[in-house]
């Protein structure tokens, strides 16, 4: 009876789970239909058909046909295919599909190793365009996330948002603290956006695998890898607690630099979905230039900041575009304020040293050093002909190393080096790609601020200082100590491991497995021939009988 009763109680739960699964499946089907419709409208109908999204059957009489792909939609796609380039149409598809796909495009814009330049240029134009969330919903989100009434945490909150983006909305407020009221900005995650992105992520993983399977030529763009990188980045960006920790770490790294600031985090009024930061009344970069701030000074500070973040700290802002930078202070002595710190890149000490080696090789015009550093940075996916690869790097480098330093485009050089490495089977880490994007952004904005900016000349003293620290007695001593510790561990473990091998050999337990990659194919061919011979013999015997 108890089992029957338990089964009876379990039935409603199973029905509820079944209903939830049905609702999710119906939602995914609707989203797939929307994606196929958008692809067709923008001239990608062939792709939709090849992955199985072709024109479906006509709906039954009385059924909704809002998402049905009509001849009008196909005609519209054909016209757009004539009027706009593939890159432009791809950007429009992402914009129409909403926040998750816009974010995917923004992250894909860092992948100069797999995407062509014209598509990268279009992806960099992607902008969030979303309606404001009503303040009552913002209030509910803050109170639910902080576990307190809004009036218990803040003296006041401006109901009009300072900014509204795909993931969050920002409001000015006055925070209650033990030291008195403080002007702050409150970044609030849009209600329901995490669930929307999670659903889209599941769908994107499925679509990426489907695209690679049904459209073999797409593998050169690595759709599965792009979605995996997007998954990692967007998951981190949805956690505002992580962004708060990033702000604290940046502030610690630059505590001795008077020309750089990062907003203070008020952790007592922050959570995974709410981030409260000090309000800094700065100017946007272009407004500061219009107000008379020194162009050369601003460009130099920007370059110094990003070089220190990447090559010295190994922890850098991965999206330092002008919208994420403010300027304050005197016009002759500006201070940069970096905001929106959710997307960051990290380089291990070894990766940092190798990246510096690439830059130093470029300054010295030593293409072999550049090739060796890029090879060490990447992961070979096949046997690489190093002589041919070095020759490729030398050919690519001729475009840059023969010029004056001030004429070298650092970002373009990194892009070409990455594409050359990929061509020869080197898989470049995504964090190195973020380095390329960050340098590309700073170099572009820096030269827009000051057209005479010589990136290599300005960065040369910084690299000299980084190399001095790398080969300082203190660091060399620490490195020697680490290697001695590893050697000590190896000498301790090796006799024991050798003894275990000898014991296995003495007791007859030692087994050696070999694998011949051609064995399976040879056996398959032999089996087919034997089968054909048996069938042929049977037919001959049957005919003779």
Secondary structure, DSSP 8 states (H G I E B T S, - for coil): -HHHHHHHHHHHHHHHHHHHHHHHHHHHHHHHHHHHHHHHHTT-HHHHHHTT-S------TTS--TT---HHHHHHHHHHHHHS-HHHHHHHHHHHH-HHHHHHHHHHTT-TTTS-HHHHHHHTT---------HHHHHHHHHHHHTS-HHHHEEEE-SS-SEE-SSEEEEEEEE--TT--EEEEEEEE-TTHHHHHHHHHHHHHHHHHHHHHH-GGGGGG-HHHHHHHHHHHHHHHT-HHHHHHHHHHHHHHTTT-TTEEE--B-GGG--SSEEEEE----EEHHHHHHTT--HHHHHHHHHHHHHIIIIIISEEES---GGGEEEEEETTEEEEEE---SSEEE--HHHHHHHHHHHHHHHHT-HHHHHHHHHHHSEESS---HHHHHHHHHHHHHHHHTS-GGG--HHHHHHHHHHHHHHTTEE--HHHHHHHHHHHHHHHHHHHH-TT--HHHHHHHHHHHHHHHHTSHHHHHHHHHHHHHHHHHHHHHHHHHHHHHHHHHHTT--------TTHHHHHHHHHHHHHHHHHHHHHHHHHH-
